[in-house]
Amino acid sequence: MAARGAPSSGQGVRQTSDRREQDRGSRAYDRPIYRKAAGALLFLAGAVILMGIITAEALYPADYSTAGNTVSDLGGSRPSEGGVVLQPSATVFDATMVVSGVMIVAAAYGLHRAFGRRAVTIPTALLGLGVLGVGIFPGNTGLHPIFALLAFVSGGLAAILSYKASVSPLRYIVVVLGAIALLMQVLGILGAPQPDGMGLLGDGGPVAALGSGGMERWVAYPVVLWLTAFGGYLMGPGRSERPVT
C-alpha cells in the first residue's frame, strides 16, 4: 500500500522543474562578483561613450552639426564625402569606441557567468564587438557601416532582452529604450532622404527634419542610456545581500 502523501510522478517532475527555475533565477545572486563586475563595466562603458563623444565634438576643428553630421563623422567622414579625418577628434572618438567595446565584451562574459542567459549575453557581446569595430574601422573605411549596424541592432536587442535579468520598473524601461533604438533604426533606413535612407517618408517629414546626425543619435543614445541604467542596477545588492528588516 502506497504511503499517504507520497507525490505522484507528475508532481515530482513539476517540483524538479520549479526547483531548476528557482536555481536559475537566483544564480546571479550566488555570483555577486560577476554580476557587479558586469554592471560596473556596462556603466563605465556608457559613461565613456557619452563623455568621449562630447569631448570629440568639442574638439572638432571644423563646423559640426548634430543634425547634419553623424557620430561616426568624428572618427572620419564617409568615403563618398572624401573620407576626411580630423584630429584630435578622430583619436578621441576611436579610442573611446575601442575602450568601451572591450568593456562591453568583458561585461557580457560577466553576465554569462552571473545569469547564464544566452538571450542576454549574446546580444550584449555582439554590441561590444560592434562598438569595438567602429573604433578600429572608422567612418572613412569600408567596413565601418557593417560594425555600426551590428552595434545599433544588437544594442537595441540587448536592451529589450535584458528584461529577463531585471525587475520592475527597470524591466519596462529597458524594453522601451531598446524599442526606441530599433524603431528609429528602421525609420532611418526607410524614411531618411537619400543617400542616407530610402526616402520613403519624403523630404519634409520628422525623420528628414532630424537629419542623419539626429536620427543616428536617436538610435545610439537610448542604448547608451541602457548601458548606464542596467549597469547601475546590476551593481546594486542582490537578494542574498539585502538586509533583513
C-alpha positions, 0 to 999 in steps of 0.5 A, spaced: 500 500 500 502 506 497 504 511 503 499 517 504 502 523 501 507 520 497 507 525 490 505 522 484 510 522 478 507 528 475 508 532 481 515 530 482 517 532 475 513 539 476 517 540 483 524 538 479 522 543 474 520 549 479 526 547 483 531 548 476 527 555 475 528 557 482 536 555 481 536 559 475 533 565 477 537 566 483 544 564 480 546 571 479 545 572 486 550 566 488 555 570 483 555 577 486 562 578 483 560 577 476 554 580 476 557 587 479 563 586 475 558 586 469 554 592 471 560 596 473 563 595 466 556 596 462 556 603 466 563 605 465 562 603 458 556 608 457 559 613 461 565 613 456 561 613 450 557 619 452 563 623 455 568 621 449 563 623 444 562 630 447 569 631 448 570 629 440 565 634 438 568 639 442 574 638 439 572 638 432 576 643 428 571 644 423 563 646 423 559 640 426 552 639 426 548 634 430 543 634 425 547 634 419 553 630 421 553 623 424 557 620 430 561 616 426 563 623 422 568 624 428 572 618 427 572 620 419 567 622 414 564 617 409 568 615 403 563 618 398 564 625 402 572 624 401 573 620 407 576 626 411 579 625 418 580 630 423 584 630 429 584 630 435 577 628 434 578 622 430 583 619 436 578 621 441 572 618 438 576 611 436 579 610 442 573 611 446 569 606 441 575 601 442 575 602 450 568 601 451 567 595 446 572 591 450 568 593 456 562 591 453 565 584 451 568 583 458 561 585 461 557 580 457 562 574 459 560 577 466 553 576 465 554 569 462 557 567 468 552 571 473 545 569 469 547 564 464 542 567 459 544 566 452 538 571 450 542 576 454 549 575 453 549 574 446 546 580 444 550 584 449 557 581 446 555 582 439 554 590 441 561 590 444 564 587 438 560 592 434 562 598 438 569 595 438 569 595 430 567 602 429 573 604 433 578 600 429 574 601 422 572 608 422 567 612 418 572 613 412 573 605 411 569 600 408 567 596 413 565 601 418 557 601 416 557 593 417 560 594 425 555 600 426 549 596 424 551 590 428 552 595 434 545 599 433 541 592 432 544 588 437 544 594 442 537 595 441 536 587 442 540 587 448 536 592 451 529 589 450 532 582 452 535 584 458 528 584 461 529 577 463 535 579 468 531 585 471 525 587 475 520 592 475 520 598 473 527 597 470 524 591 466 519 596 462 524 601 461 529 597 458 524 594 453 522 601 451 529 604 450 531 598 446 524 599 442 526 606 441 533 604 438 530 599 433 524 603 431 528 609 429 533 604 426 528 602 421 525 609 420 532 611 418 533 606 413 526 607 410 524 614 411 531 618 411 532 622 404 537 619 400 543 617 400 542 616 407 535 612 407 530 610 402 526 616 402 520 613 403 517 618 408 519 624 403 523 630 404 519 634 409 517 629 414 520 628 422 525 623 420 528 628 414 527 634 419 532 630 424 537 629 419 542 623 419 546 626 425 539 626 429 536 620 427 543 616 428 543 619 435 536 617 436 538 610 435 545 610 439 543 614 445 537 610 448 542 604 448 547 608 451 542 610 456 541 602 457 548 601 458 548 606 464 541 604 467 542 596 467 549 597 469 547 601 475 542 596 477 546 590 476 551 593 481 546 594 486 545 588 492 542 582 490 537 578 494 542 574 498 545 581 500 539 585 502 538 586 509 533 583 513 528 588 516 
